[in-house]
Amino acid sequence: MGSIIVNSTPNWAEEPHLCHNNLDVLAGYVNDEILNTVVDQVYNPHEAERAIAHVISEKRIGSTIITFR
């Protein structure tokens, strides 16, 4: 099953519900296991500066997590 997510600029004056609708669609994809998250890197709190550098770099491919466990 293929899915297309369109990147568009919402018109908040005319379509205030646009963001809510997109989030509902994305949540449905996650719940139906069509869309999965990709964890790119996991850092400890003492590595916060390194984590931020990774987030703003072009090397990131998914979510960057700072774990407090």
N, C-alpha and C positions, 0 to 999 in steps of 0.2 A: 504494500500500500504506500503510495507516494503522498507527500504532503508539501504544500508550498506556504511559506510564511512571507508575506509581502512587507517590505520595509517602506513605510510611507509616513509622511508628516501629518499628524492629526490636525483637524480644524476644530479646536476646542470650543469655539463659539457655536458651531453647527452640529458637532458630533461629540458631546461630552462623554458619551458611553463607549466610545471606540476603544479606549484602553481597557476598560472592564471586559468588553466582549473578547478582545484578544487574549486577556489573561484567562478567561473561562475556556477558550479554545485550547490554549497551551496546557492548562491544568487537565483538561480532558485527555490530551495526548500523553501526558505523564501518567495519569491514572490508568490509561489503557495500555501502558508500556510501549507506546509508539515512539515517544521521545524520551531519551535518557540523558541524564547529566554526565558530563565528562569531568572527572577530577584530574586536574593537571598537576598541581603541586600541593603538598601539605607542609605547613610550617608551624613551629612552636612560637609562643609569644615573644621570646627573646630574639627571634628571627624576623620581627615585624618589618624592619627596614628592607631586608632582603625580599620579603614577600611583596611589599609594595613595588619594589624595583621590578619584580617579575610581572606583576599585574600590568604595569605600564610598558613593558617590553613587547616587542613583536614576536617573541618566542612562545608566548602563552597560547594554549590551544583549548583551554577549558576553564573550569572553576579553580580558583586558588583559595585554599582554606587555611585559617589559623586556628589550630586546635588548642583547647585549654585543659586537656586531660592529662 
